[in-house]
């Protein structure tokens, strides 16, 4: 019995380390407090976007901002004929920076791209090609920086690809293997696209 408990304890510890070391075991976890522009995609394809901006003028009204965001979401849903987007929150950051964060939740990447002016795609490599995304994009390994040979991305049809032009910390729903040149792996396993130009490609298992 004690021996079995020890095995169980080791298994639980391994799971705990997997959760902590997210970059090596799967998807990275969005922090409880988001202070920078952030995008997170779930395994089911649901998308959450945190928009962070300056809001330090005395005449700015946070309630009005939240109401405006909710109205825009409502208008989009009416046109789409479904509950495609919801506003989860609009609140001030507590770091004294005078900034606010508005969090949107979308049912899929199509709704996210349709709602705003940004581009976002999430699906298999094969689906990316069908949707017109370039499958010969230059990419580098997150493990050792080696370059993915041109054309090999198109052969990874079963793998998943996230494509976006958003400048943000991006949290992916799988283990990231290759990213576009200029993109950076953050300490928590998310991908930063802040210093990139054009579309960012993120390949994952």
N, C-alpha and C positions, 0 to 999 in steps of 0.2 A: 504493500500500500504506500509506504513512504517512498519507495523507489519510483512508483508511478507518479506520485505527487511531484517528485523532483523533475521527472520528464515533462510534466505539465507546466511546471514553473519555468523550465528552460524554453518551452514552446511559447509561453506567454511573453517571456523576455525578448525572444526573437521577434515576435509580432510588434512589441513595443519599439524595438530598435528600428524596425521597418517603417513604423509610423514616423519616428523622429527623423530618420535618414531618407526622407521622401524622394530625393533625387535619384537614389539608387533602387528604390522599390516600387516606383509608380508615380502617381500624381502628387503634386505639391499641394499643401493646404494653405488656403487663403488666411492671412492673419485676422484675429478678432477685430483689430482696429486698422482700417485701411487709410493710409495717408498719402498715397500716390495713385495716379491713374492706373486702374487695374481691370483686367479681363479674366474671367474664369469660365471654363467650359466643362460640363459634366459628361460622364460616359454616355448619358442618354441624349446629349446634344443640347441641353439647356444652357443658356448663356447668361452670365451676370456681368454687368459693366458698372464700375465705380468711376464717376467723373469727379475730379477734384479741381477746384478753382478758387481764385481770390474772391473774397466777399467781405472786404474790410471798410466799406463806406458806411457812414452812420445812417444813410437813407435806404440802405439795402434791407429787405425784409425777408427773413428765412421762410416764414409761412407762405408768403406770396410765391417764392421760388418753388416750394413744394407743390403748391396748388397749380402753378403753371406747368410743371413737369407732369403732374397727374392728368391735367387736361390734355396735354399733347399725347400722352399714352392712350387716353380714352378716345381721342379723335382717330388715332391710328387703328385702334381695335375696332372701332365702328366701320372704318373703311375696309379693314381686313376681314371682318365678319367673324372674328374669334378673339379670345383673350391672348393676344400675342405678346403683350408687354405690360408689366406692372412696375410701379415705382415702389421700391421697398422702403426707402427712407431718404430724407433730405435733412442733414444735420450739420452743425458746426463741429469742426475738429477741436479737440480739447488741448491742443499743443500751443495755443496762444498765437498761432500764425495768421488768424483772421480768415482762414480758408474754410470752405464747406465741401461736403461730399454728397453726391446724389447717386443712389444705387438703383439700377434698373435690372429687371429680370425678364429675359426673353425665352419664348418656348423653343426657339431654334435659331440657327445662324441666319437663315433667310430673313426672319423678322428683325434681327439685330441690324443687318445690312439695310433692310428696307426702311427702318425707323430713322436712322441717322445718315450721315454723309460718309461714314467710314465703311471700309470693306472688311468682311469677315466670312471665312468659309471653314467648315469642319466636316470631314468625312474621309472616306478611303482615298488612296492615291488615284484609283480608277475613277471615282466620282469627281475628284478634282479635275482630272483631264476632261471629263464630260462637261464640266462647268467652265471650261476654258482657261484653267490655270496651268501655267507652264511647268511641265514635269521634268525639265532639264535645268532647273534652277541650281545655281552653285550653292552647295551646302557643306558644312564641316561637322565632324564628329564632336559630340559633347564630351566624349571620353578622352580622346587624344589629339583633337584638332585636325585629324586627317581629312582630306577633301573627298567628298562623295563624287566618284567619276560621273561625268556627264552621261545621262541616259539611264543610269542605274536606278534613279528615283522612280522612273516610269515602270521599272520592273518590280517595284515593291507594292504591287496592287493591293495586297491584303493589309498593308500598314495604313496608319491614319495620318492625315495631313491637316494642319491648321495654317491658314493663310490670312494675313491681315495687314492693313496699313496703319492700325492704331498704334500710337506711341504709349506703351504701357508696360506694366509687369503682367505677364501672361501665365496663367495657371492652367496646365493641360491635364486631360483626363487619363493619361497613360505615361509610360516611361519614354522620355524624350531621348532620341538617338542622334538626330542631326538637326542643325539649325542654320539659317542663312548667315552669310558673312556679315559681321557687324552686330549681330544679336549676341547677347551675353547671358550666361547662366548665373542667376543670383544665388546667394548662399542658401536660400530655402528651397531651391529647386525650380523656382519660376524662371521664365525667360524674359529678359528686358529687351524691348525693341526701341528704346528711347533714342539710341544713336544711329538707327538705321534709316536708310532712304528707300522709299517705295514699299513694295510688299515684302513681308517677312514670312518665310516658310519654316514650319516646325514639323519634323517627322517624328512619329512616335509609334510604339508597339501597341 
